[in-house]
Amino acid sequence: MKTFLVLIFAAAFLTVTSPVQAQADKLSDADYNMVRAKALDSASSRVRRVLTDETFYTGAQVTGKRKIVSNFAGPDAKKIEVSEEFNGKRSNSDSVRIGEQFFCREGDKGWKRANKDCAKSGKMMAIPDGDYEYSVEPDANNYGRMIYTRRATFVDSGSPERDAVRLKFIEIKFTTDETGAIVEYTETRRGGIEPNGWSSTQVTRYQYEPADLKITDPTRGQ
């Protein structure tokens, strides 16, 4: 009898403590795009720091990395810091905008005033047309957050020259908090011909109202 009770207790404990697998529900592209637009719009009105890390591969070898730190304090104050390394060559650039004042810096040079915005954020890769799947599921690790996914696979064209550079797979995920604001964005791409195919990953995280975020004239005190 004692053994029987122990087994019942153990089974009950496992039932309570075992993680529940999140169930993904299908979405239409219209619903996905509507949620995405609202998530980005909610972010745009808030003081925020956006941290982006991009990594580029050929086969298993890392061929490039890019890090972008974007600070936004209101609609007309921002600071963008970009550092990158491709094929062993490093570079970095910074920019500040305060109203209609613009400031730029390349590498280790000093800050200079400019007559237009000089922010660099890397080349945006277009999202191709395709037969996408859309889904939504709760974030099992963060109560109240939702994960939205957009995914597609592309078939080979039949031309070795085109298939060597052709995109074969793309997956985009963004996560919203309980208010509907975006808190994370990830993007994975794969293409080319194995074993020397290419791929890239992007991870972007949003921090709202960080206490240390201040944007001022960088030329003061130089």
Secondary structure, 3 states (H helix, E strand, C coil): CHHHHHHHHHHHHHHHHCCCCCCCEECCHHHHHHHHHHHHHHHHCCCEEEEEEEEEEECCEEEEEEEEEEEECCCCEEEEEEEEEECCEEEEEEEEEECCEEEEEECCCCCEEECCCCCCCCCCCCCCCCCCEEEEEECCCCCCCEEEEEEEECCCCCCHHHHCCCEEEEEEEEEECCCCCEEEEEEEEEECCCCCCEEEEEEEEEEECCCCCCCCCCCCCC
